[in-house]
Amino acid sequence: MAKIYAYGIRKDEEPYLNEWAKNHADVTVDYTAELLTPETAAQAAGADGVVVYQQLDYTAETLQALADQGVTKMSLRNVGIDNIDMAKAKELGFEITNVPVYSPNAIAEHAAIQTARILRQSKKLDEKIENGDLRWAPTIGREVRDQVVGVVGTGHIGQVFMQIMEGFGAKVIAYDVFKDPELEKKGYYVSLDEIYAQADVISLHVPALESTIHMINDETIAKMKDDAVLVNVSRGPLVDTDAVIRALDSGKLFGFVMDTYEDEVGIFNEDWQGKEFPDARLNDLIHRDNVLVTPHTAFYTTHAVRNMVLKAFDNNLALVKGEEPETPVKVS
């Protein structure tokens, strides 16, 4: 009987893990709420594969500890693979899968909702109302339909975001290194510089690659329209946070939607109530009335979480059985 061990299982994931286990009575499933570390790797002893999700790096030491237990089949419940030491994984013969598409709608909806909130200045208005100030001015909103929305990255999530923005009536333009033939036919694509020059809202939907790290910086922000709104629900390192703060301070940017942060590891998904907050820069952003910070929760819906769990376990079972998984990761 095959055995799969899962790390970092949250309470909200347990029902879907149990659902999968019930439908696979020939597989032994065990799990822990703890993340995979060099110390917790020993818990996977006797397993044929592991299912994981975590913000911590999969370091050489962690991968070695897992391999020492005879486990080299690892299935991520998420998309990102940039925190895996791929050289070590290749050396140890790891087979890895991820879940690249679990719910584009979850992330695109979040981006759209937060964008609309920035444009309508809802955070500032909520604060006024809570303090008993029910005057309208000067908290006047902008309608989404009046905006030119620039979408950088037209994969699954980017395309859903485009549809939502067009549903509001906005004009949408797009940029991607890899153009979608249908979108190209319809004339959506422009250059990146044209996105910066024309867009009132710029939403990022690209992975963190060497070429995209700090793609939003002082130089690119200077190319943007005054009063632009920047949206990042993709990867924290895409944005030079200090440059964005300078643009918010100067009034160049009207607002910033931030679901990912370049220094989020060890801060997001932790309870800081009653404790000293460890990041002064992030704390500053959280308390600005034209910045909406969420702790990497754009994906966090029941629909998405169920898909992430079920697909990861399906992938891992395929690896264990020596079959081709649905979404393998190239280990190189």
Buried (B, 14 or more C-beta within 10 A) or exposed (E): EBBBBBBBBEEEBEEBBEBBBEEBEEBBBBBBEEBBBBEBBEBBEEBBBBBBBBBBEBBBBBBBBBBBBEBBBBBBBBBBBEBBBBEBBEBBEBBBBBBBEBBBBBBBBBBBBBBBBBBBBBBBBEEBEEEEEEEEEEBEEBEBEEBBBBBBBBBBBBBBBBEBBBEBEBBBBBBBEEBBEEBEEEEBBBEBEBBBBBBBBBBBBBBBEEEBBBBBBBEBBEEBBEEBBBBBBBBBBBBBBEBBBBBBEEEBBBBBBBBBBBBBBEBBBEEEEEEEEEBEEBEEBBEBBBBBBBBBBBBBBEEBBBBBBBBBBBBBBBBBEEEEBEBBBEBE
